Amino acid sequence: MADESGKKLSPPYVSYTSFTSFIKGLSETHVPDRIDKTVMSNYSGSTVYALLPALQWLELIDEHGNPQPILDHLTNANDTEYQELLNKLVKEKYSFLFNGGFDLAKASSGQVIEAFKQQDISGSTVTKCMSFFLAIAKSAGIKVSSHVKAPTVKRSPVNKKKKSAASSNPSNVPDAEDRQSPEGTEKISFTLRGMPDVVIYFPAGLDEETEIKRVIRATVFNLEMYYGVQLEGDD
């Protein structure tokens, strides 16, 4: 499955809370003729850019944002109908977990992780995709083995030797304001209490509001992907 640009879509990795709140919001209003970021103004940029492909992967919308009939059915369903629709949707879209390769009700985390990795995803994306699946499967009344857990995101080990050397000789560590910006960039630095200064380099000469917003959203999204966390409070 691919988006409008032809890029293959990954299974949903948006937070399930954001997904359900969006569906609930539509049920309390109506499904617009097109689903795009303008109907998600109460969500953070990173959530929007994860929610839209999730809706497309689940085929609730097409690659142009046009709502599909199943979206109308979900937003108009009562609790029982909603679970039944969701159950059918999950088994259809996550067919790689229900194709007889293993019994999901008795599976291990390793089996499910391997199945997700075969969808051309890796790292923290696997964790997020599995977290979403486990949540939607529970809502759909699908039994999943209690052994199946989303994997913990592994952090890169800190080089304690280098850190110690720098700490013992502070003069070797340039102050954030003294560091030279790479050519074509400008930097923003700020202090976190009890931690080294944070320095972020951005393309120089940004003046258009759309360009600035694009850089900010991309920065937040990539930091969330790197650390495997999401700013839920921004939703």
Disulfide bonds with the S-S distance in Angstrom:
none
